[in-house]
Amino acid sequence: QVQLVESGGGLVQPGGSLRLSCGASRSFRVFAMGWYRPAPGKQRELVARISSVGVTNYADSVKGRFTISRDNAKNTVYLQMNSLKPEDTAVYYCNTDPSRYEWGQGTKVTVSS
């Protein structure tokens, strides 16, 4: 079973930036990868997605502020989060899209002054 380990969260003021990382214990190069966070009425919503060939998609709520990227050689996917808002506060998780692997512990992002 592949293990996913998220890191990089923390406390940041509104307007600030964070870079999240997600490392996998095995290669995920053939899969699309995504960053997720809890959402009302859902267990998790997909906020950013990157295909196996690097095509990216974003939820409207983060478009223009978040950037997803991947380094297949390092089995790592990143989420650059800029212009953070209080409503971005959440625990962020990564997984394939659709999710195949057991969810990791996530990394907590708190946006507050």
C-alpha positions as CSV (number, residue, x, y, z in Angstrom):
1,Q,0.0,0.0,0.0
2,V,1.3,3.4,-0.9
3,Q,1.8,5.9,2.0
4,L,1.2,9.6,1.5
5,V,2.8,12.1,3.8
6,E,1.8,15.8,3.6
7,S,3.8,18.6,5.1
8,G,4.3,22.4,4.9
9,G,1.2,23.6,6.7
10,G,1.2,26.2,9.4
11,L,-0.2,29.5,10.6
12,V,-0.1,32.4,8.2
13,Q,-1.7,35.8,8.0
14,P,-4.3,36.7,5.4
15,G,-2.5,37.5,2.1
16,G,0.4,35.3,3.0
17,S,1.8,32.2,1.3
18,L,2.6,28.6,2.0
19,R,4.0,25.7,0.0
20,L,2.6,22.3,0.8
21,S,4.4,19.0,-0.2
22,C,3.2,15.5,-0.5
23,G,5.6,12.6,-0.7
24,A,4.6,9.1,-1.8
25,S,6.3,5.9,-0.9
26,R,6.0,4.7,-4.4
27,S,5.9,6.2,-7.9
28,F,2.7,7.8,-8.9
29,R,3.9,9.1,-12.3
30,V,1.1,7.4,-14.3
31,F,-1.7,8.9,-12.1
32,A,-3.3,12.3,-11.9
33,M,-2.7,13.8,-8.4
34,G,-4.8,16.1,-6.4
35,W,-4.9,18.3,-3.3
36,Y,-8.1,18.0,-1.3
37,R,-9.6,19.7,1.7
38,P,-12.9,19.1,3.7
39,A,-15.9,20.9,2.4
40,P,-19.5,21.3,3.7
41,G,-21.6,18.4,2.6
42,K,-18.6,16.4,1.3
43,Q,-15.9,14.4,2.9
44,R,-13.3,16.3,0.9
45,E,-13.3,18.5,-2.2
46,L,-10.6,18.5,-4.9
47,V,-9.1,22.0,-4.9
48,A,-6.2,21.4,-7.4
49,R,-5.4,18.6,-9.8
50,I,-2.5,17.8,-12.1
51,S,-2.6,15.1,-14.7
52,S,0.1,12.6,-15.4
53,V,1.4,14.9,-18.2
54,G,1.1,18.1,-16.2
55,V,-2.2,19.6,-17.2
56,T,-3.7,21.5,-14.2
57,N,-7.2,22.3,-13.0
58,Y,-8.4,24.2,-10.0
59,A,-11.5,24.8,-8.0
60,D,-13.0,28.2,-8.7
61,S,-12.3,29.2,-5.0
62,V,-8.6,28.9,-5.5
63,K,-8.1,29.6,-9.1
64,G,-5.4,32.3,-9.7
65,R,-4.0,31.9,-6.1
66,F,-2.9,28.2,-5.9
67,T,-0.5,26.4,-8.1
68,I,-0.1,22.6,-8.2
69,S,3.1,20.9,-9.5
70,R,4.7,17.6,-9.4
71,D,8.2,16.1,-9.4
72,N,7.9,12.5,-10.5
73,A,11.5,11.7,-9.9
74,K,11.0,12.6,-6.2
75,N,7.5,11.1,-6.0
76,T,6.3,14.4,-4.7
77,V,3.5,16.8,-5.5
78,Y,3.4,20.4,-4.3
79,L,0.8,23.1,-3.7
80,Q,1.9,26.7,-3.8
81,M,-0.7,28.7,-2.0
82,N,-0.6,32.5,-2.4
83,S,-3.0,35.3,-1.3
84,L,-4.3,33.1,1.4
85,K,-7.7,33.9,2.9
86,P,-9.3,32.8,6.2
87,E,-11.7,30.5,4.3
88,D,-8.6,28.5,3.1
89,T,-8.2,27.3,6.7
90,A,-8.4,23.5,6.6
91,V,-6.4,20.3,6.7
92,Y,-5.1,19.6,3.3
93,Y,-4.6,16.1,1.9
94,C,-3.1,14.7,-1.3
95,N,-4.1,11.6,-3.2
96,T,-4.6,10.4,-6.7
97,D,-7.6,11.6,-8.7
98,P,-9.8,9.7,-8.2
99,S,-8.4,8.7,-4.8
100,R,-6.8,5.2,-4.8
101,Y,-4.7,5.2,-1.8
102,E,-5.3,5.4,1.9
103,W,-5.5,9.0,3.1
104,G,-2.5,10.4,5.0
105,Q,-2.7,12.6,8.1
106,G,-2.9,15.8,6.1
107,T,-1.2,19.1,6.9
108,K,-3.1,21.8,8.7
109,V,-3.3,25.3,7.2
110,T,-4.6,28.1,9.4
111,V,-5.1,31.6,7.9
112,S,-5.7,34.1,10.6
113,S,-4.5,37.5,11.8
